Amino acid sequence: MKAGVLALQGAFREHREVLEALGVHAVEVRTPEQLASIDALLLPGGESTTMTRLLGTSGLREPLVDRIAAGLPTLGTCAG
């Protein structure tokens, strides 16, 4: 299994490191191509307005919505 950590904002590095410590192959996701290659996704918390803008400028918004709607296992954490 390859887990992705959305690496646009928030504590993405720390989330990846925890997954790796648990023996999970984890990658930081910044592009639609990286998103397409994962089996599960972690969404670290961040500021919602900034995250929305970054999802748009990275081209990840639509592919992310599509993958989650198609059943991609996803876990989100809160920044606050």
MDTraj code that builds the backbone (N, CA, C; nanometers):
import mdtraj as md
import numpy as np

residues = "MET LYS ALA GLY VAL LEU ALA LEU GLN GLY ALA PHE ARG GLU HIS ARG GLU VAL LEU GLU ALA LEU GLY VAL HIS ALA VAL GLU VAL ARG THR PRO GLU GLN LEU ALA SER ILE ASP ALA LEU LEU LEU PRO GLY GLY GLU SER THR THR MET THR ARG LEU LEU GLY THR SER GLY LEU ARG GLU PRO LEU VAL ASP ARG ILE ALA ALA GLY LEU PRO THR LEU GLY THR CYS ALA GLY".split()
xyz = np.array([
    [0.0836, -0.1185, 0.0000],
    [0.0000, 0.0000, 0.0000],
    [0.0878, 0.1244, 0.0000],
    [0.0477, 0.2199, -0.0796],
    [0.1177, 0.3484, -0.0842],
    [0.0197, 0.4565, -0.0396],
    [0.0545, 0.5229, 0.0712],
    [-0.0299, 0.6294, 0.1247],
    [0.0283, 0.7642, 0.0857],
    [-0.0579, 0.8544, 0.0472],
    [-0.0152, 0.9901, 0.0142],
    [-0.0533, 1.0858, 0.1255],
    [0.0290, 1.1875, 0.1428],
    [0.0001, 1.2948, 0.2364],
    [-0.0069, 1.4232, 0.1542],
    [-0.1215, 1.4880, 0.1535],
    [-0.1357, 1.6121, 0.0780],
    [-0.0351, 1.7133, 0.1320],
    [0.0584, 1.7541, 0.0486],
    [0.1728, 1.8343, 0.0939],
    [0.1657, 1.9777, 0.0434],
    [0.0540, 2.0421, 0.0677],
    [0.0380, 2.1809, 0.0265],
    [0.0547, 2.2767, 0.1428],
    [0.0119, 2.2345, 0.2614],
    [0.0146, 2.3203, 0.3785],
    [-0.0028, 2.2323, 0.5015],
    [0.0321, 2.2822, 0.6156],
    [0.0131, 2.2076, 0.7385],
    [0.1323, 2.1187, 0.7690],
    [0.1140, 2.0288, 0.8614],
    [0.2231, 1.9438, 0.9100],
    [0.2374, 1.8178, 0.8246],
    [0.2477, 1.8346, 0.6936],
    [0.2540, 1.7182, 0.6050],
    [0.3785, 1.6349, 0.6283],
    [0.4901, 1.6972, 0.6554],
    [0.6145, 1.6224, 0.6789],
    [0.6003, 1.5321, 0.8018],
    [0.5448, 1.5865, 0.9086],
    [0.5260, 1.5086, 1.0310],
    [0.4277, 1.3924, 1.0091],
    [0.3226, 1.4156, 0.9312],
    [0.2281, 1.3082, 0.9005],
    [0.2980, 1.1967, 0.8214],
    [0.3782, 1.2352, 0.7217],
    [0.4517, 1.1353, 0.6438],
    [0.5458, 1.0562, 0.7330],
    [0.6161, 1.1239, 0.8226],
    [0.7115, 1.0570, 0.9108],
    [0.6422, 0.9571, 1.0034],
    [0.5235, 0.9905, 1.0526],
    [0.4494, 0.8968, 1.1375],
    [0.4098, 0.7736, 1.0566],
    [0.3596, 0.7941, 0.9365],
    [0.3239, 0.6792, 0.8523],
    [0.4445, 0.5900, 0.8276],
    [0.5578, 0.6510, 0.7954],
    [0.6790, 0.5723, 0.7701],
    [0.7230, 0.4970, 0.8953],
    [0.7099, 0.5596, 1.0130],
    [0.7457, 0.4926, 1.1386],
    [0.6566, 0.3708, 1.1636],
    [0.5352, 0.3744, 1.1090],
    [0.4421, 0.2621, 1.1214],
    [0.4641, 0.1566, 1.0130],
    [0.5607, 0.1797, 0.9257],
    [0.5918, 0.0846, 0.8200],
    [0.5127, 0.1030, 0.6926],
    [0.4465, 0.2172, 0.6776],
    [0.3668, 0.2463, 0.5582],
    [0.4538, 0.3204, 0.4569],
    [0.4485, 0.2778, 0.3315],
    [0.5166, 0.3516, 0.2242],
    [0.4375, 0.4799, 0.2008],
    [0.4959, 0.5942, 0.2359],
    [0.4251, 0.7221, 0.2281],
    [0.4967, 0.8182, 0.1345],
    [0.4179, 0.8949, 0.0614],
    [0.4725, 0.9951, -0.0301],
    [0.3989, 1.1273, -0.0096],
    [0.4679, 1.2356, -0.0359],
    [0.4056, 1.3679, -0.0320],
    [0.3399, 1.3944, -0.1669],
    [0.2147, 1.4361, -0.1646],
    [0.1364, 1.4582, -0.2870],
    [0.1242, 1.6079, -0.3131],
    [0.1760, 1.6487, -0.4292],
    [0.1682, 1.7890, -0.4715],
    [0.1130, 1.8057, -0.6127],
    [0.0989, 1.6952, -0.6859],
    [0.0538, 1.7019, -0.8251],
    [-0.0555, 1.5981, -0.8504],
    [-0.1359, 1.6196, -0.9549],
    [-0.2366, 1.5193, -0.9901],
    [-0.1746, 1.3829, -1.0215],
    [-0.0564, 1.3826, -1.0799],
    [0.0099, 1.2559, -1.1122],
    [0.0442, 1.1785, -0.9852],
    [0.0926, 1.2491, -0.8841],
    [0.1224, 1.1827, -0.7567],
    [-0.0054, 1.1321, -0.6917],
    [-0.1124, 1.2094, -0.6993],
    [-0.2410, 1.1687, -0.6439],
    [-0.2903, 1.0402, -0.7104],
    [-0.2694, 1.0289, -0.8400],
    [-0.3167, 0.9118, -0.9144],
    [-0.2441, 0.7840, -0.8738],
    [-0.1269, 0.7960, -0.8118],
    [-0.0452, 0.6775, -0.7831],
    [-0.0611, 0.6227, -0.6414],
    [-0.1535, 0.6774, -0.5611],
    [-0.1641, 0.6348, -0.4217],
    [-0.2884, 0.5487, -0.3967],
    [-0.2843, 0.4759, -0.2836],
    [-0.3937, 0.3878, -0.2455],
    [-0.4777, 0.4434, -0.1306],
    [-0.4261, 0.5423, -0.0599],
    [-0.4955, 0.6072, 0.0513],
    [-0.4377, 0.7470, 0.0657],
    [-0.5110, 0.8359, 0.1342],
    [-0.4678, 0.9748, 0.1431],
    [-0.4897, 1.0307, 0.2831],
    [-0.3912, 1.1035, 0.3308],
    [-0.4014, 1.1791, 0.4553],
    [-0.4045, 1.3265, 0.4201],
    [-0.4989, 1.3998, 0.4792],
    [-0.5115, 1.5431, 0.4573],
    [-0.4759, 1.6152, 0.5870],
    [-0.3536, 1.6680, 0.5984],
    [-0.3183, 1.7418, 0.7192],
    [-0.3991, 1.8707, 0.7277],
    [-0.4308, 1.9108, 0.8490],
    [-0.5058, 2.0344, 0.8674],
    [-0.4273, 2.1548, 0.8179],
    [-0.4983, 2.2575, 0.7842],
    [-0.4387, 2.3825, 0.7389],
    [-0.5457, 2.4903, 0.7400],
    [-0.5099, 2.6085, 0.7046],
    [-0.6053, 2.7192, 0.6994],
    [-0.6919, 2.7007, 0.5753],
    [-0.8231, 2.6990, 0.5922],
    [-0.9132, 2.6565, 0.4853],
    [-0.9079, 2.7440, 0.3603],
    [-0.8993, 2.8744, 0.3749],
    [-0.8938, 2.9618, 0.2577],
    [-0.7651, 2.9380, 0.1796],
    [-0.6552, 2.9282, 0.2499],
    [-0.5270, 2.9021, 0.1843],
    [-0.5277, 2.7652, 0.1178],
    [-0.5801, 2.6645, 0.1876],
    [-0.5846, 2.5297, 0.1305],
    [-0.6693, 2.5278, 0.0031],
    [-0.7812, 2.5970, 0.0039],
    [-0.8661, 2.6028, -0.1149],
    [-0.7913, 2.6655, -0.2324],
    [-0.7206, 2.7733, -0.2065],
    [-0.6432, 2.8387, -0.3132],
    [-0.5319, 2.7477, -0.3653],
    [-0.4621, 2.6828, -0.2745],
    [-0.3521, 2.5948, -0.3150],
    [-0.4026, 2.4741, -0.3936],
    [-0.5173, 2.4211, -0.3569],
    [-0.5750, 2.3107, -0.4341],
    [-0.6061, 2.3546, -0.5760],
    [-0.6533, 2.4774, -0.5916],
    [-0.6824, 2.5300, -0.7251],
    [-0.5577, 2.5533, -0.8076],
    [-0.4585, 2.6191, -0.7495],
    [-0.3382, 2.6516, -0.8261],
    [-0.2515, 2.5293, -0.8557],
    [-0.2637, 2.4253, -0.7754],
    [-0.1838, 2.3036, -0.7982],
    [-0.2485, 2.2109, -0.8997],
    [-0.3747, 2.2380, -0.9344],
    [-0.4466, 2.1490, -1.0260],
    [-0.4988, 2.0238, -0.9566],
    [-0.4979, 2.0224, -0.8238],
    [-0.5401, 1.9041, -0.7493],
    [-0.6885, 1.9019, -0.7131],
    [-0.7549, 2.0145, -0.7194],
    [-0.8927, 2.0214, -0.6696],
    [-0.9842, 1.9175, -0.7344],
    [-0.9993, 1.9193, -0.8635],
    [-1.0906, 1.8266, -0.9313],
    [-1.0448, 1.6811, -0.9196],
    [-0.9159, 1.6503, -0.9449],
    [-0.8735, 1.5106, -0.9283],
    [-0.8944, 1.4595, -0.7859],
    [-0.8739, 1.5457, -0.6865],
    [-0.8936, 1.5063, -0.5476],
    [-1.0409, 1.4757, -0.5208],
    [-1.1289, 1.5628, -0.5639],
    [-1.2729, 1.5398, -0.5469],
    [-1.3130, 1.4091, -0.6147],
    [-1.2642, 1.3867, -0.7359],
    [-1.2985, 1.2661, -0.8114],
    [-1.2488, 1.1394, -0.7416],
    [-1.1239, 1.1400, -0.6957],
    [-1.0674, 1.0206, -0.6297],
    [-1.1407, 0.9885, -0.5003],
    [-1.1720, 1.0911, -0.4203],
    [-1.2427, 1.0670, -0.2950],
    [-1.3834, 1.0156, -0.3235],
    [-1.4513, 1.0755, -0.4218],
    [-1.5864, 1.0306, -0.4585],
    [-1.5855, 0.8874, -0.5088],
    [-1.4749, 0.8452, -0.5689],
    [-1.4623, 0.7086, -0.6214],
    [-1.4236, 0.6092, -0.5125],
    [-1.4040, 0.6579, -0.3888],
    [-1.3787, 0.5646, -0.2796],
    [-1.2376, 0.5610, -0.2242],
    [-1.1524, 0.6565, -0.2619],
    [-1.0171, 0.6588, -0.2080],
    [-1.0237, 0.6717, -0.0558],
    [-0.9670, 0.5768, 0.0201],
    [-0.9660, 0.5902, 0.1659],
    [-0.8918, 0.7193, 0.2046],
    [-0.9568, 0.8039, 0.2837],
    [-0.9047, 0.9360, 0.3159],
    [-0.9246, 0.9660, 0.4640],
    [-0.8208, 1.0238, 0.5247],
    [-0.8273, 1.0669, 0.6633],
    [-0.7818, 1.2111, 0.6704],
    [-0.8619, 1.2968, 0.7307],
    [-0.8261, 1.4364, 0.7476],
    [-0.8013, 1.4663, 0.8953],
    [-0.7026, 1.5509, 0.9214],
    [-0.6766, 1.5947, 1.0578],
    [-0.7013, 1.7447, 1.0661],
    [-0.7157, 1.7935, 1.1868],
    [-0.7496, 1.9337, 1.2090],
    [-0.6275, 2.0135, 1.2541],
    [-0.6150, 2.1339, 1.2037],
    [-0.5041, 2.2207, 1.2436],
    [-0.5313, 2.2863, 1.3775],
    [-0.6538, 2.2958, 1.4192],
    [-0.6860, 2.3663, 1.5420],
    [-0.7443, 2.2762, 1.6407],
])
top = md.Topology()
chain = top.add_chain()
for i, resn in enumerate(residues, 1):
    res = top.add_residue(resn, chain, resSeq=i)
    for name in ("N", "CA", "C"):
        top.add_atom(name, md.element.get_by_symbol(name[0]), res)
traj = md.Trajectory(xyz[None], top)
